Amino acid sequence: MAVRLGAFLKNAWDKEPVLVVFFFIGTLAVILPSMSPYFKYSVMINKATPYNYHVHPQDPQGPSPEWLKNL
């Protein structure tokens, strides 16, 4: 399996080195962010930040439909 993969990569590098580099950089761009130490902290911050904030019960939520009644 490793021999076939090595032969494929050597053949691809000989024919299209730009594509091999492109796919290598793309693979690194997908894999490396999850290995970053900042990934852990960004996940912690996202868990601690609420998606919706509390609204006081007497405060109106959203725009008033009064303009529709006045048509």
PDB file of N, CA, C and O in Angstrom, chain B, residues numbered from 101:
ATOM      1  N   MET B 101       0.824  -1.187   0.000  1.00  0.00           N
ATOM      2  CA  MET B 101       0.000   0.000   0.000  1.00  0.00           C
ATOM      3  C   MET B 101       0.870   1.254   0.000  1.00  0.00           C
ATOM      4  O   MET B 101       0.642   2.178  -0.780  1.00  0.00           O
ATOM      5  N   ALA B 102       1.872   1.276   0.885  1.00  0.00           N
ATOM      6  CA  ALA B 102       2.751   2.443   0.968  1.00  0.00           C
ATOM      7  C   ALA B 102       3.586   2.582  -0.300  1.00  0.00           C
ATOM      8  O   ALA B 102       3.897   3.693  -0.731  1.00  0.00           O
ATOM      9  N   VAL B 103       3.947   1.443  -0.894  1.00  0.00           N
ATOM     10  CA  VAL B 103       4.742   1.487  -2.128  1.00  0.00           C
ATOM     11  C   VAL B 103       3.908   2.084  -3.256  1.00  0.00           C
ATOM     12  O   VAL B 103       4.398   2.894  -4.043  1.00  0.00           O
ATOM     13  N   ARG B 104       2.640   1.676  -3.325  1.00  0.00           N
ATOM     14  CA  ARG B 104       1.765   2.208  -4.376  1.00  0.00           C
ATOM     15  C   ARG B 104       1.510   3.695  -4.178  1.00  0.00           C
ATOM     16  O   ARG B 104       1.480   4.455  -5.146  1.00  0.00           O
ATOM     17  N   LEU B 105       1.326   4.114  -2.924  1.00  0.00           N
ATOM     18  CA  LEU B 105       1.111   5.522  -2.638  1.00  0.00           C
ATOM     19  C   LEU B 105       2.355   6.335  -2.980  1.00  0.00           C
ATOM     20  O   LEU B 105       2.256   7.423  -3.549  1.00  0.00           O
ATOM     21  N   GLY B 106       3.527   5.803  -2.631  1.00  0.00           N
ATOM     22  CA  GLY B 106       4.773   6.485  -2.965  1.00  0.00           C
ATOM     23  C   GLY B 106       4.974   6.600  -4.466  1.00  0.00           C
ATOM     24  O   GLY B 106       5.423   7.634  -4.959  1.00  0.00           O
ATOM     25  N   ALA B 107       4.644   5.543  -5.193  1.00  0.00           N
ATOM     26  CA  ALA B 107       4.770   5.581  -6.649  1.00  0.00           C
ATOM     27  C   ALA B 107       3.790   6.581  -7.248  1.00  0.00           C
ATOM     28  O   ALA B 107       4.127   7.302  -8.187  1.00  0.00           O
ATOM     29  N   PHE B 108       2.579   6.622  -6.705  1.00  0.00           N
ATOM     30  CA  PHE B 108       1.591   7.578  -7.198  1.00  0.00           C
ATOM     31  C   PHE B 108       2.054   9.010  -6.961  1.00  0.00           C
ATOM     32  O   PHE B 108       1.965   9.850  -7.856  1.00  0.00           O
ATOM     33  N   LEU B 109       2.551   9.291  -5.751  1.00  0.00           N
ATOM     34  CA  LEU B 109       3.010  10.647  -5.447  1.00  0.00           C
ATOM     35  C   LEU B 109       4.213  11.041  -6.301  1.00  0.00           C
ATOM     36  O   LEU B 109       4.309  12.182  -6.752  1.00  0.00           O
ATOM     37  N   LYS B 110       5.131  10.098  -6.524  1.00  0.00           N
ATOM     38  CA  LYS B 110       6.296  10.399  -7.368  1.00  0.00           C
ATOM     39  C   LYS B 110       5.854  10.689  -8.795  1.00  0.00           C
ATOM     40  O   LYS B 110       6.352  11.622  -9.425  1.00  0.00           O
ATOM     41  N   ASN B 111       4.924   9.895  -9.302  1.00  0.00           N
ATOM     42  CA  ASN B 111       4.417  10.100 -10.653  1.00  0.00           C
ATOM     43  C   ASN B 111       3.679  11.435 -10.751  1.00  0.00           C
ATOM     44  O   ASN B 111       3.856  12.172 -11.721  1.00  0.00           O
ATOM     45  N   ALA B 112       2.850  11.748  -9.744  1.00  0.00           N
ATOM     46  CA  ALA B 112       2.115  13.013  -9.755  1.00  0.00           C
ATOM     47  C   ALA B 112       3.071  14.191  -9.653  1.00  0.00           C
ATOM     48  O   ALA B 112       2.871  15.210 -10.314  1.00  0.00           O
ATOM     49  N   TRP B 113       4.117  14.063  -8.825  1.00  0.00           N
ATOM     50  CA  TRP B 113       5.096  15.151  -8.680  1.00  0.00           C
ATOM     51  C   TRP B 113       5.848  15.374  -9.988  1.00  0.00           C
ATOM     52  O   TRP B 113       6.155  16.511 -10.346  1.00  0.00           O
ATOM     53  N   ASP B 114       6.143  14.291 -10.700  1.00  0.00           N
ATOM     54  CA  ASP B 114       6.852  14.419 -11.979  1.00  0.00           C
ATOM     55  C   ASP B 114       5.978  15.094 -13.036  1.00  0.00           C
ATOM     56  O   ASP B 114       6.480  15.870 -13.850  1.00  0.00           O
ATOM     57  N   LYS B 115       4.680  14.806 -13.030  1.00  0.00           N
ATOM     58  CA  LYS B 115       3.799  15.351 -14.064  1.00  0.00           C
ATOM     59  C   LYS B 115       3.263  16.737 -13.705  1.00  0.00           C
ATOM     60  O   LYS B 115       3.336  17.653 -14.523  1.00  0.00           O
ATOM     61  N   GLU B 116       2.729  16.902 -12.500  1.00  0.00           N
ATOM     62  CA  GLU B 116       2.077  18.157 -12.092  1.00  0.00           C
ATOM     63  C   GLU B 116       2.503  18.557 -10.679  1.00  0.00           C
ATOM     64  O   GLU B 116       1.756  18.330  -9.727  1.00  0.00           O
ATOM     65  N   PRO B 117       3.685  19.147 -10.528  1.00  0.00           N
ATOM     66  CA  PRO B 117       4.123  19.524  -9.177  1.00  0.00           C
ATOM     67  C   PRO B 117       3.267  20.628  -8.555  1.00  0.00           C
ATOM     68  O   PRO B 117       3.136  20.699  -7.333  1.00  0.00           O
ATOM     69  N   VAL B 118       2.687  21.485  -9.388  1.00  0.00           N
ATOM     70  CA  VAL B 118       1.861  22.573  -8.852  1.00  0.00           C
ATOM     71  C   VAL B 118       0.613  22.007  -8.174  1.00  0.00           C
ATOM     72  O   VAL B 118       0.223  22.476  -7.105  1.00  0.00           O
ATOM     73  N   LEU B 119      -0.012  21.009  -8.784  1.00  0.00           N
ATOM     74  CA  LEU B 119      -1.201  20.407  -8.185  1.00  0.00           C
ATOM     75  C   LEU B 119      -0.874  19.665  -6.893  1.00  0.00           C
ATOM     76  O   LEU B 119      -1.656  19.696  -5.942  1.00  0.00           O
ATOM     77  N   VAL B 120       0.277  19.002  -6.855  1.00  0.00           N
ATOM     78  CA  VAL B 120       0.675  18.290  -5.639  1.00  0.00           C
ATOM     79  C   VAL B 120       0.874  19.283  -4.498  1.00  0.00           C
ATOM     80  O   VAL B 120       0.420  19.043  -3.379  1.00  0.00           O
ATOM     81  N   VAL B 121       1.551  20.397  -4.776  1.00  0.00           N
ATOM     82  CA  VAL B 121       1.761  21.420  -3.749  1.00  0.00           C
ATOM     83  C   VAL B 121       0.418  22.021  -3.333  1.00  0.00           C
ATOM     84  O   VAL B 121       0.191  22.263  -2.148  1.00  0.00           O
ATOM     85  N   PHE B 122      -0.459  22.261  -4.284  1.00  0.00           N
ATOM     86  CA  PHE B 122      -1.779  22.817  -3.992  1.00  0.00           C
ATOM     87  C   PHE B 122      -2.560  21.910  -3.044  1.00  0.00           C
ATOM     88  O   PHE B 122      -3.124  22.387  -2.060  1.00  0.00           O
ATOM     89  N   PHE B 123      -2.599  20.611  -3.327  1.00  0.00           N
ATOM     90  CA  PHE B 123      -3.331  19.686  -2.467  1.00  0.00           C
ATOM     91  C   PHE B 123      -2.656  19.522  -1.111  1.00  0.00           C
ATOM     92  O   PHE B 123      -3.334  19.334  -0.101  1.00  0.00           O
ATOM     93  N   PHE B 124      -1.326  19.591  -1.077  1.00  0.00           N
ATOM     94  CA  PHE B 124      -0.607  19.499   0.193  1.00  0.00           C
ATOM     95  C   PHE B 124      -0.935  20.693   1.083  1.00  0.00           C
ATOM     96  O   PHE B 124      -1.210  20.523   2.271  1.00  0.00           O
ATOM     97  N   ILE B 125      -0.910  21.896   0.519  1.00  0.00           N
ATOM     98  CA  ILE B 125      -1.227  23.100   1.290  1.00  0.00           C
ATOM     99  C   ILE B 125      -2.700  23.084   1.714  1.00  0.00           C
ATOM    100  O   ILE B 125      -3.024  23.474   2.836  1.00  0.00           O
ATOM    101  N   GLY B 126      -3.583  22.640   0.834  1.00  0.00           N
ATOM    102  CA  GLY B 126      -4.999  22.542   1.186  1.00  0.00           C
ATOM    103  C   GLY B 126      -5.248  21.559   2.315  1.00  0.00           C
ATOM    104  O   GLY B 126      -6.064  21.821   3.198  1.00  0.00           O
ATOM    105  N   THR B 127      -4.551  20.429   2.293  1.00  0.00           N
ATOM    106  CA  THR B 127      -4.685  19.448   3.367  1.00  0.00           C
ATOM    107  C   THR B 127      -4.190  20.018   4.688  1.00  0.00           C
ATOM    108  O   THR B 127      -4.817  19.823   5.729  1.00  0.00           O
ATOM    109  N   LEU B 128      -3.064  20.724   4.642  1.00  0.00           N
ATOM    110  CA  LEU B 128      -2.554  21.358   5.861  1.00  0.00           C
ATOM    111  C   LEU B 128      -3.522  22.416   6.380  1.00  0.00           C
ATOM    112  O   LEU B 128      -3.699  22.552   7.590  1.00  0.00           O
ATOM    113  N   ALA B 129      -4.146  23.162   5.480  1.00  0.00           N
ATOM    114  CA  ALA B 129      -5.086  24.207   5.889  1.00  0.00           C
ATOM    115  C   ALA B 129      -6.312  23.620   6.575  1.00  0.00           C
ATOM    116  O   ALA B 129      -6.928  24.286   7.408  1.00  0.00           O
ATOM    117  N   VAL B 130      -6.674  22.399   6.245  1.00  0.00           N
ATOM    118  CA  VAL B 130      -7.826  21.763   6.879  1.00  0.00           C
ATOM    119  C   VAL B 130      -7.434  21.120   8.210  1.00  0.00           C
ATOM    120  O   VAL B 130      -8.202  21.172   9.170  1.00  0.00           O
ATOM    121  N   ILE B 131      -6.248  20.518   8.274  1.00  0.00           N
ATOM    122  CA  ILE B 131      -5.847  19.749   9.451  1.00  0.00           C
ATOM    123  C   ILE B 131      -5.247  20.617  10.556  1.00  0.00           C
ATOM    124  O   ILE B 131      -5.570  20.420  11.728  1.00  0.00           O
ATOM    125  N   LEU B 132      -4.392  21.561  10.215  1.00  0.00           N
ATOM    126  CA  LEU B 132      -3.636  22.288  11.230  1.00  0.00           C
ATOM    127  C   LEU B 132      -4.451  23.163  12.179  1.00  0.00           C
ATOM    128  O   LEU B 132      -4.076  23.250  13.349  1.00  0.00           O
ATOM    129  N   PRO B 133      -5.528  23.814  11.767  1.00  0.00           N
ATOM    130  CA  PRO B 133      -6.256  24.631  12.749  1.00  0.00           C
ATOM    131  C   PRO B 133      -6.764  23.844  13.954  1.00  0.00           C
ATOM    132  O   PRO B 133      -6.815  24.385  15.059  1.00  0.00           O
ATOM    133  N   SER B 134      -7.135  22.597  13.770  1.00  0.00           N
ATOM    134  CA  SER B 134      -7.611  21.813  14.908  1.00  0.00           C
ATOM    135  C   SER B 134      -6.474  21.419  15.842  1.00  0.00           C
ATOM    136  O   SER B 134      -6.733  21.035  16.982  1.00  0.00           O
ATOM    137  N   MET B 135      -5.233  21.502  15.396  1.00  0.00           N
ATOM    138  CA  MET B 135      -4.079  21.197  16.237  1.00  0.00           C
ATOM    139  C   MET B 135      -3.515  22.440  16.918  1.00  0.00           C
ATOM    140  O   MET B 135      -2.603  22.344  17.740  1.00  0.00           O
ATOM    141  N   SER B 136      -4.050  23.586  16.580  1.00  0.00           N
ATOM    142  CA  SER B 136      -3.557  24.839  17.138  1.00  0.00           C
ATOM    143  C   SER B 136      -3.950  24.958  18.606  1.00  0.00           C
ATOM    144  O   SER B 136      -5.038  24.527  18.989  1.00  0.00           O
ATOM    145  N   PRO B 137      -3.078  25.538  19.434  1.00  0.00           N
ATOM    146  CA  PRO B 137      -3.458  25.735  20.842  1.00  0.00           C
ATOM    147  C   PRO B 137      -4.589  26.739  20.998  1.00  0.00           C
ATOM    148  O   PRO B 137      -5.295  26.709  22.006  1.00  0.00           O
ATOM    149  N   TYR B 138      -4.779  27.619  20.038  1.00  0.00           N
ATOM    150  CA  TYR B 138      -5.863  28.593  20.110  1.00  0.00           C
ATOM    151  C   TYR B 138      -7.225  27.951  19.872  1.00  0.00           C
ATOM    152  O   TYR B 138      -8.247  28.520  20.255  1.00  0.00           O
ATOM    153  N   PHE B 139      -7.255  26.788  19.254  1.00  0.00           N
ATOM    154  CA  PHE B 139      -8.510  26.093  18.975  1.00  0.00           C
ATOM    155  C   PHE B 139      -9.241  25.762  20.270  1.00  0.00           C
ATOM    156  O   PHE B 139     -10.458  25.920  20.364  1.00  0.00           O
ATOM    157  N   LYS B 140      -8.489  25.302  21.265  1.00  0.00           N
ATOM    158  CA  LYS B 140      -9.069  24.959  22.559  1.00  0.00           C
ATOM    159  C   LYS B 140      -9.734  26.177  23.191  1.00  0.00           C
ATOM    160  O   LYS B 140     -10.849  26.090  23.704  1.00  0.00           O
ATOM    161  N   TYR B 141      -9.044  27.307  23.150  1.00  0.00           N
ATOM    162  CA  TYR B 141      -9.576  28.508  23.785  1.00  0.00           C
ATOM    163  C   TYR B 141     -10.751  29.090  22.997  1.00  0.00           C
ATOM    164  O   TYR B 141     -11.681  29.632  23.594  1.00  0.00           O
ATOM    165  N   SER B 142     -10.722  28.988  21.689  1.00  0.00           N
ATOM    166  CA  SER B 142     -11.856  29.491  20.909  1.00  0.00           C
ATOM    167  C   SER B 142     -13.102  28.651  21.165  1.00  0.00           C
ATOM    168  O   SER B 142     -14.210  29.188  21.185  1.00  0.00           O
ATOM    169  N   VAL B 143     -12.941  27.354  21.359  1.00  0.00           N
ATOM    170  CA  VAL B 143     -14.081  26.497  21.689  1.00  0.00           C
ATOM    171  C   VAL B 143     -14.626  26.868  23.064  1.00  0.00           C
ATOM    172  O   VAL B 143     -15.841  26.922  23.255  1.00  0.00           O
ATOM    173  N   MET B 144     -13.731  27.124  24.026  1.00  0.00           N
ATOM    174  CA  MET B 144     -14.175  27.507  25.370  1.00  0.00           C
ATOM    175  C   MET B 144     -14.931  28.838  25.345  1.00  0.00           C
ATOM    176  O   MET B 144     -15.944  28.984  26.028  1.00  0.00           O
ATOM    177  N   ILE B 145     -14.453  29.797  24.573  1.00  0.00           N
ATOM    178  CA  ILE B 145     -15.114  31.100  24.476  1.00  0.00           C
ATOM    179  C   ILE B 145     -16.480  30.952  23.813  1.00  0.00           C
ATOM    180  O   ILE B 145     -17.452  31.565  24.255  1.00  0.00           O
ATOM    181  N   ASN B 146     -16.563  30.148  22.763  1.00  0.00           N
ATOM    182  CA  ASN B 146     -17.841  29.959  22.073  1.00  0.00           C
ATOM    183  C   ASN B 146     -18.868  29.269  22.963  1.00  0.00           C
ATOM    184  O   ASN B 146     -20.062  29.552  22.861  1.00  0.00           O
ATOM    185  N   LYS B 147     -18.420  28.365  23.835  1.00  0.00           N
ATOM    186  CA  LYS B 147     -19.353  27.714  24.752  1.00  0.00           C
ATOM    187  C   LYS B 147     -19.836  28.678  25.830  1.00  0.00           C
ATOM    188  O   LYS B 147     -20.974  28.578  26.287  1.00  0.00           O
ATOM    189  N   ALA B 148     -18.979  29.607  26.236  1.00  0.00           N
ATOM    190  CA  ALA B 148     -19.337  30.534  27.310  1.00  0.00           C
ATOM    191  C   ALA B 148     -20.196  31.694  26.822  1.00  0.00           C
ATOM    192  O   ALA B 148     -20.891  32.319  27.623  1.00  0.00           O
ATOM    193  N   THR B 149     -20.164  31.995  25.532  1.00  0.00           N
ATOM    194  CA  THR B 149     -20.919  33.125  24.992  1.00  0.00           C
ATOM    195  C   THR B 149     -22.328  32.672  24.628  1.00  0.00           C
ATOM    196  O   THR B 149     -22.488  31.746  23.832  1.00  0.00           O
ATOM    197  N   PRO B 150     -23.359  33.310  25.196  1.00  0.00           N
ATOM    198  CA  PRO B 150     -24.729  32.903  24.852  1.00  0.00           C
ATOM    199  C   PRO B 150     -25.109  33.382  23.454  1.00  0.00           C
ATOM    200  O   PRO B 150     -24.664  34.436  23.002  1.00  0.00           O
ATOM    201  N   TYR B 151     -25.935  32.594  22.783  1.00  0.00           N
ATOM    202  CA  TYR B 151     -26.386  32.971  21.448  1.00  0.00           C
ATOM    203  C   TYR B 151     -27.528  33.973  21.514  1.00  0.00           C
ATOM    204  O   TYR B 151     -27.659  34.818  20.629  1.00  0.00           O
ATOM    205  N   ASN B 152     -28.350  33.892  22.541  1.00  0.00           N
ATOM    206  CA  ASN B 152     -29.444  34.847  22.685  1.00  0.00           C
ATOM    207  C   ASN B 152     -29.368  35.427  24.096  1.00  0.00           C
ATOM    208  O   ASN B 152     -29.065  34.718  25.055  1.00  0.00           O
ATOM    209  N   TYR B 153     -29.639  36.691  24.205  1.00  0.00           N
ATOM    210  CA  TYR B 153     -29.533  37.388  25.472  1.00  0.00           C
ATOM    211  C   TYR B 153     -30.920  37.591  26.056  1.00  0.00           C
ATOM    212  O   TYR B 153     -31.908  37.668  25.326  1.00  0.00           O
ATOM    213  N   HIS B 154     -30.985  37.674  27.365  1.00  0.00           N
ATOM    214  CA  HIS B 154     -32.255  37.835  28.056  1.00  0.00           C
ATOM    215  C   HIS B 154     -32.840  39.213  27.777  1.00  0.00           C
ATOM    216  O   HIS B 154     -32.115  40.203  27.676  1.00  0.00           O
ATOM    217  N   VAL B 155     -34.166  39.259  27.655  1.00  0.00           N
ATOM    218  CA  VAL B 155     -34.886  40.510  27.440  1.00  0.00           C
ATOM    219  C   VAL B 155     -35.863  40.666  28.596  1.00  0.00           C
ATOM    220  O   VAL B 155     -36.511  39.705  29.011  1.00  0.00           O
ATOM    221  N   HIS B 156     -35.961  41.864  29.100  1.00  0.00           N
ATOM    222  CA  HIS B 156     -36.900  42.113  30.193  1.00  0.00           C
ATOM    223  C   HIS B 156     -38.321  41.862  29.697  1.00  0.00           C
ATOM    224  O   HIS B 156     -38.645  42.223  28.566  1.00  0.00           O
ATOM    225  N   PRO B 157     -39.184  41.245  30.525  1.00  0.00           N
ATOM    226  CA  PRO B 157     -40.541  40.900  30.061  1.00  0.00           C
ATOM    227  C   PRO B 157     -41.378  42.093  29.622  1.00  0.00           C
ATOM    228  O   PRO B 157     -42.274  41.938  28.791  1.00  0.00           O
ATOM    229  N   GLN B 158     -41.109  43.278  30.158  1.00  0.00           N
ATOM    230  CA  GLN B 158     -41.906  44.439  29.780  1.00  0.00           C
ATOM    231  C   GLN B 158     -41.385  45.117  28.520  1.00  0.00           C
ATOM    232  O   GLN B 158     -42.066  45.972  27.954  1.00  0.00           O
ATOM    233  N   ASP B 159     -40.206  44.756  28.079  1.00  0.00           N
ATOM    234  CA  ASP B 159     -39.644  45.351  26.867  1.00  0.00           C
ATOM    235  C   ASP B 159     -40.228  44.657  25.639  1.00  0.00           C
ATOM    236  O   ASP B 159     -40.354  43.433  25.626  1.00  0.00           O
ATOM    237  N   PRO B 160     -40.586  45.420  24.610  1.00  0.00           N
ATOM    238  CA  PRO B 160     -41.093  44.785  23.386  1.00  0.00           C
ATOM    239  C   PRO B 160     -39.970  44.054  22.662  1.00  0.00           C
ATOM    240  O   PRO B 160     -38.841  44.540  22.591  1.00  0.00           O
ATOM    241  N   GLN B 161     -40.284  42.912  22.139  1.00  0.00           N
ATOM    242  CA  GLN B 161     -39.304  42.145  21.382  1.00  0.00           C
ATOM    243  C   GLN B 161     -39.622  42.275  19.899  1.00  0.00           C
ATOM    244  O   GLN B 161     -40.627  41.748  19.420  1.00  0.00           O
ATOM    245  N   GLY B 162     -38.767  42.973  19.184  1.00  0.00           N
ATOM    246  CA  GLY B 162     -38.959  43.131  17.754  1.00  0.00           C
ATOM    247  C   GLY B 162     -39.697  44.408  17.421  1.00  0.00           C
ATOM    248  O   GLY B 162     -40.148  45.118  18.319  1.00  0.00           O
ATOM    249  N   PRO B 163     -39.825  44.710  16.130  1.00  0.00           N
ATOM    250  CA  PRO B 163     -40.486  45.944  15.704  1.00  0.00           C
ATOM    251  C   PRO B 163     -41.995  45.889  15.963  1.00  0.00           C
ATOM    252  O   PRO B 163     -42.608  44.822  15.947  1.00  0.00           O
ATOM    253  N   SER B 164     -42.558  47.041  16.195  1.00  0.00           N
ATOM    254  CA  SER B 164     -43.989  47.137  16.479  1.00  0.00           C
ATOM    255  C   SER B 164     -44.788  47.063  15.170  1.00  0.00           C
ATOM    256  O   SER B 164     -44.381  47.657  14.171  1.00  0.00           O
ATOM    257  N   PRO B 165     -45.918  46.343  15.161  1.00  0.00           N
ATOM    258  CA  PRO B 165     -46.746  46.267  13.945  1.00  0.00           C
ATOM    259  C   PRO B 165     -47.734  47.429  13.822  1.00  0.00           C
ATOM    260  O   PRO B 165     -48.674  47.351  13.031  1.00  0.00           O
ATOM    261  N   GLU B 166     -47.540  48.501  14.587  1.00  0.00           N
ATOM    262  CA  GLU B 166     -48.461  49.642  14.535  1.00  0.00           C
ATOM    263  C   GLU B 166     -48.493  50.286  13.150  1.00  0.00           C
ATOM    264  O   GLU B 166     -49.544  50.769  12.727  1.00  0.00           O
ATOM    265  N   TRP B 167     -47.400  50.303  12.454  1.00  0.00           N
ATOM    266  CA  TRP B 167     -47.371  50.925  11.133  1.00  0.00           C
ATOM    267  C   TRP B 167     -48.310  50.195  10.173  1.00  0.00           C
ATOM    268  O   TRP B 167     -48.856  50.800   9.250  1.00  0.00           O
ATOM    269  N   LEU B 168     -48.493  48.889  10.396  1.00  0.00           N
ATOM    270  CA  LEU B 168     -49.372  48.109   9.534  1.00  0.00           C
ATOM    271  C   LEU B 168     -50.843  48.458   9.799  1.00  0.00           C
ATOM    272  O   LEU B 168     -51.657  48.472   8.875  1.00  0.00           O
ATOM    273  N   LYS B 169     -51.177  48.738  11.057  1.00  0.00           N
ATOM    274  CA  LYS B 169     -52.557  49.096  11.406  1.00  0.00           C
ATOM    275  C   LYS B 169     -52.925  50.480  10.880  1.00  0.00           C
ATOM    276  O   LYS B 169     -54.101  50.755  10.644  1.00  0.00           O
ATOM    277  N   ASN B 170     -51.945  51.347  10.694  1.00  0.00           N
ATOM    278  CA  ASN B 170     -52.206  52.720  10.260  1.00  0.00           C
ATOM    279  C   ASN B 170     -52.311  52.856   8.742  1.00  0.00           C
ATOM    280  O   ASN B 170     -52.495  53.971   8.254  1.00  0.00           O
ATOM    281  N   LEU B 171     -52.206  51.807   8.003  1.00  0.00           N
ATOM    282  CA  LEU B 171     -52.295  51.896   6.537  1.00  0.00           C
ATOM    283  C   LEU B 171     -53.699  52.166   6.063  1.00  0.00           C
ATOM    284  O   LEU B 171     -53.935  52.269   4.859  1.00  0.00           O
TER     285      LEU B 171
END
